[in-house]
Each structure stands twice: as C-alpha cells, then as structure tokens.
Amino acid sequence: MTDGALPEMEQHWEQLDLTPWRCPEPLIRLKLWLREAQSGQTLLILLADPGSRQDIPAWLRRQGHRVQPLQETESCLRLRLVVGAPSP
C-alpha cells in the first residue's frame, strides 16, 4: 500500500476519518456513529491523536465489537471495526 490506494475490500467499507480531532472528540464522534450502526456493519476508522489511538480500540473491544488494526504509521492508525462482533 505504498501508493496510498485502499485494498479492494476496504473501498466498500464506510469510513470515519477522525484524524482532524484530538481526544475526546474522536470518541464522541465514534459514539454518535455507533448509535445508527447495525450489528455486523464494517467501518474503517482513521485515528491520529495518540490518546485516541490507544484508548479507542480498547474501548471498542470492551463494548463487544471486533477491532482489527490494519496499518499503523507514525501519524495514523487504521482500524477495521465490525459492530457487535467480539474479537476472536
């Protein structure tokens, strides 16, 4: 993924870009998105804030969602969230 293109599968996921905000704003926006989400729905989450990069994946797992880190760089963490599907 050096050219910045999304893999084919990720192109079909809804994306929530939370990189412009610092904690707690990313969590607030994610909670608002989850209010409308359906079980099994997949979301690509982009996080830049160091606190959010650590806290949000842990919080999502505690809430019973599946979280899979896809890519982490110095400036951004990309996560795959599956709503209501616990991590194996």
C-alpha positions, 0 to 999 in steps of 0.5 A: 500500500505504498501508493496510498490506494485502499485494498479492494475490500476496504473501498466498500467499507464506510469510513470515519476519518477522525484524524482532524480531532484530538481526544475526546472528540474522536470518541464522541464522534465514534459514539454518535456513529455507533448509535445508527450502526447495525450489528455486523456493519464494517467501518474503517476508522482513521485515528491520529491523536495518540490518546485516541489511538490507544484508548479507542480500540480498547474501548471498542473491544470492551463494548463487544465489537471486533477491532482489527488494526490494519496499518499503523504509521507514525501519524495514523492508525487504521482500524477495521471495526465490525459492530457487535462482533467480539474479537476472536 
